[in-house]
Amino acid sequence: MAEAPGQGAESGDGDRARASTVRVFVALAPPDDAKDELERALGPAYEAYPRMRWNRIEDWHITLAFLGELPVATVPLLRPPLAGIAAARRPVELALRGGGHFDDRVLWSGIDGDLDGLHALATEVRTVVKECGIPFEERPLRPHLTLARARRDDPTSVLEAAAGLAGFTGRSWPAERLHLVGSDYGRGPGPIRYRDIESWPFALR
């Protein structure tokens, strides 16, 4: 099919705009064995609700600050202060516990453990982001790990899957690294994909 006049240029402009920005957040990630525990607990839900949009296990994370769409050139400003936070802190001890949902559409696992330490870490992260001059919508921290999203024509799967996780109790683990994460693809109806821009170990023991 022939291109409409200007269509190629518009498409190119859109590609360049997407390439010049990246969706960014700061997060913690459970270790593999903690994720394995939760994956096993989710086995019945995976089978019962295959139409839900399940997040990839390797993408599971606990968001501390969602910064939204940033110019790519802005991202390096975040590296030194986030590295400094990690170098001055001990790992936060956390656990995955139970399940819940947002608006009957989003399934999540709850976070237990040193929640005071988690909130203090999130506050420190958000403070240095502001000091970098990066504006973002500062929402209250609701510690959780997003697992899946229901389709619009599916009003019950998330509720049922959350109920199935109610008794889940994962082991305790230290969050070993602070992650600066980006997503600049997967923005359509399919699952979002994430990649580490950089991560830093918490240095104090």
C-alpha positions, 0 to 999 in steps of 0.5 A: 500500500502506498504511503499517504503524503507525509506519513513516512515523515510523521512515523519517523518523527514519532520514532525519534521522539520515542528514542529521545525519552525513556520511562524511568523508575527506581526500584528494589527487586526480590532475589531469585529464590524469593521469586521462585517461592511466589511463582510456585504459589501462583501456579494454580492462578497461571492455569486458571486465568491464562487470559490475564496479562502476567508480568514476566518473573524477571521483571518483578520489582518494588517501585520506590519512585516512578519518574515517568517519561524522561529525556534520555539526556536527563537520566545520567543526572540520577546516577551519582546520587542514587549510587551515593544512597546505596553506598551509605545504606544497609539492605532493607529486609523484606518478604513477599506476603499475601495478595491484593488488587487495585480497581479489580484490574491489577493483581499484586503481592504484598510486602512485609518486613522492614516497612519503616526502612522501606519508606525511609529509603523511598523518601531519600530516593525521592528527595535526591530526584527532586534535588536533580531538578527532575519533576515527577508525580509524587504518589504515596508509597504503597509497597507491592509487587505487581503480578498481572493485569486483567483484560477489560472484559474480565471482572473476576479473575484478579479478585479470585487470584488475589484470594488464592494468594491470601495465605502466601507467606514468603521467606525474608530476604535482604534487598541487595541492590538499588535499581534504576529501571527503564522501559522504552518499549512494550507500550501497547496492549501487551506486557511491558518490558523493563531493563536495568539502566544501572544498579548499585549494591547496598554497601553497609552490612 
